[in-house]
Amino acid sequence: MVVQLSQTPSKQAQPTVTWEALPPTYHLPDDPVENQQQPLLAAALTDALGANQRISPEMLVVSNFGLVATVNQKIVVKAPDWLYVPRAHPIAEGTIRRSYTPNLEGEPVAIVMEFLSDEEGGELSVRSTPPYGKLYFYEQILQVPTYVTYDPYQLALEVRQLQAGAYTVQVANDQGRFYLPELDLWLGLWRGDRLGQTMHWLRWWDNDGNLLLWSAEQAEQERQRAEQERQRAEQERQRTETLAARLRELGIDPDQVD
């Protein structure tokens, strides 16, 4: 459902975008993340997908990672907090991928996420001249189908989807979740603990409303199942021993009973 159009300027000439390999001498910025929650949120999203066999080798699912485009013959790099590419070309064994140029290195980017900050040219900026705002860059240059922003302090989760060349803000369902067609999953907030941090996490749900568990949750679930099986086995052993004792009291050898 469409409720709001982005304010990207409509009269300005569209930029010329090309997809070119970074020069070998190009220095990618190695800036640290802005706060403790950003890497935790990104890692939790990826962990749940991996633990539920929803990441395949050809996918690119990374965080704080450089997305590259050449705009009006100048290289532009933005590093979203989390991104998903359905199919990226494999790289040579032993090399490390630190950036991704859509179309040149694989399919276009399908989803980007940003965890909000107050920096200039930030996550909701529609600045259409260098340095480009991130919303403008994802919408007009990369044309990413789904753009998610989350403010963990204001608990504000917004999902924008590209429609007719512009982002529209989507409306959550009754559970406060948003459908992301690129992954065929629902995204929403969940309050709880992970790695000793209690906060509102971004979590995935499938179409049946099942929460995609983190690997640690799956391990704990398996531990509980194993403990329940151990307890059932112990109860069965005790019942067998009690029955054998009663048979002996009656002068019956339990080992002779079929």
N, C-alpha and C positions, 0 to 999 in steps of 0.2 A: 504494500500500500504506500502510495506517494504522499508525503506530508510536507516536504520542504525541498526546494531547489538550492543548490550551492550558488554562491554569488560570484562565480568565475566571470570575469569581464567577457562580454559577447562581441564587442566591436573590435577588439584588438586582433591583429593578424595572427593566424595560427603559426606556431613556431615550426621550423623545419627540423624534423627529428630523424636521425640515422642511427644505425646500430653497428658500432665499430669497436674493434678490440682495443682494450687499453694499451697504450704504449708500454714497453717493458720498463721504461724509466718512471712511469707514473707512480707517485707515492699515494697510496690509499691512507686516509686518516685513520689513526688508531685511537680514537677518543674513547674514554671510559664511559660507561653508562652513568645516568644521572642520579639514580638512587638505588637502594637495595632491592626494592620490589620488582624493578623491571626485569632483571635476569631470572628471578624466581618465577614470575608470571609466564615468561616465554618458555622456560624449561618445563614447566608443568603442562603447558599446552602440548608440547612435542612429546613428552613422556606418555601422556594418555593415548595419543595416536599410535605411538610405537608399541605400547603394551597391549593394544587391541588390534594389532596387525593391520593398521591402516596407513602404514608408510611402506612404500615399495622402493627398490633400489633406484629407479629412474626419477623419483621425486626429489625435489629440493625443498627441505623444510629446515630453515635456519633462523637465527636471531642476530640482531645488531650487525647486519650484513649489507655490504655495498651493492646497490642497484645502479646500473650505469646506463646512461643515454647520452648521445651527442646531440646537443640542441643548438641550432644555428652555428654549427661547427665548433662548439665548445663542449668539453666534457662536463657532465653533471653527475654527481654521485650523491645519493641519499641512502641512509642506513636505517630502515625500519626496525622496530623492536622484534617483529616476527613476520615471516613471509612464507608463502607456499607457492611452488611451481609444480604443476602436474608432471612435467617431463623435461628434464635437462640433459644435455649431452654429457656422457661420461668424460672424466678428465683422466689424464695419464696417471698411472700408478706411481705413488710417491710424491705427487704434487698436492698442493693445498689450495683449495678454491676459497678466495677471499672476496670475490665480487661476482656479479652475474649481469650479463648484458642480454636482455630479452631478445628473442628472434635470432640473434647471432649464436647464442649458446644453448638454445632450446626454446621451449614454448614461452609465451608471455606469462607474466606473473598473474596468478589467479586471486590471491588474497594478500593484503598487507595489514598489519596491525601496528598501532602506535599507542604507547602509554603516556598520557598527556604530561606536558611540561609547559613552562611559561617562556621558553626561549623565543627570540625573534625569528620570524620565518618558520614557525613551528607547525604542529600537527594539523591545525585547522586553518592555516594561512592559505589564502588564494593569491598571494603575490605572484604576478605573472611575468616579472622581470628578475634577473639574477640579483641575489640568490633566491631561487624560486621557493615559494611556500610548498610545504609537503602535500597539502590537499591538491593544489594546482598541479604539482609534478605527477602525482598518482592518477589524477583524473584526466588531465589534458595531454600529458606527455607519454606516460606509460599506459594509460587507459586501463588501469587495474579494475576488474569487475566488482570486487568487494573490498571496501576500506573500513576497517574497524578501529575505533578509538575508545580508549578506556581510561578514565581518571580514577585510580584506586582510592583517592582521598575523598572525592565527592561521590564515589560509587556511581559514576555516570558512564554507561555503556551505550555507544551509538554505532550503528551499522549503516553504511552508505553503499548503495549499489548503483552501478553505472547504467543509466537509462537515457537513450537518445543523446549520448555524448556528455551527460552531466550526472553528477552524483545526486541521488535522492536519499533522504534519511528514512529508514524503514521503521515500522512499528512492531514492537515485540508481541508475542502471543500472550495468552493469559498467565503463563508461568514466567513471564519476563524474559523469554528466550527468543533468539533470532535464528532464522533458517539461513544457512550458508550452502547454496546449491553446489558450489565447487567441491565440497567435501561430503555433501549429502548428510550434514550433521547440524545440530542446533547448538548455539553458543549462548551461555548465560552466566550469571554470578552464583557462587556457592560459598558460603562461609564455613570455614573449618581450618584444620591444622595440616600443614605439610612441612617437613624438615624443621619442626619447632617454631614455625611462623603461623600464627592464627590471623587470618585476614579474609577478605572477599576475593576468591580466586575466579579466574575465567575457566569454565569447565565445558566439556562437550557432552551432549546427549544424542542418542540415536533417534530414529523416527518413532520408535515404540516408547520413548520416554525413559530409556535406560541410561543411567550415568556411565560414561566411559571411565573406568577406574584407572587410577595411576598404578604403576608397577608395584609400588610399596603396598597399596591397598589390595592388589591382587595377591601379593605374597602373604599378607595378613589374613586374607580370606581363605587362602589355601592352608595356612597354619591352623586356622580355626576348624576347617573341615577335617584336617588330619587329627586334631585333638578330639573332635567329636567321634571320629571313627575309633580312636584309641579308647575313649570312654565306653562306646558301645561294645567293643571287644572285651573290655574289662568286665562290664556288666554281664555279658554272655558267659564269660569264664566263671564268674561268681555264681550265676544261676546253675551252671553245669555242676559246679562243686557242691552246691546246696542239694541239688537233686541226687547226686551220687551219695552224699551223706545220709539222706533219708532212705535210700534204697538199702544201704548197708544196715541201717537200724532195723529194717524189715527182714534182714537176713538174705538179701538179694545182692549178688555180686554185680555191680553196675557194668563191669567190663564184659559180662556175659549177656547183657541186654541188647537186643538188636534195635 
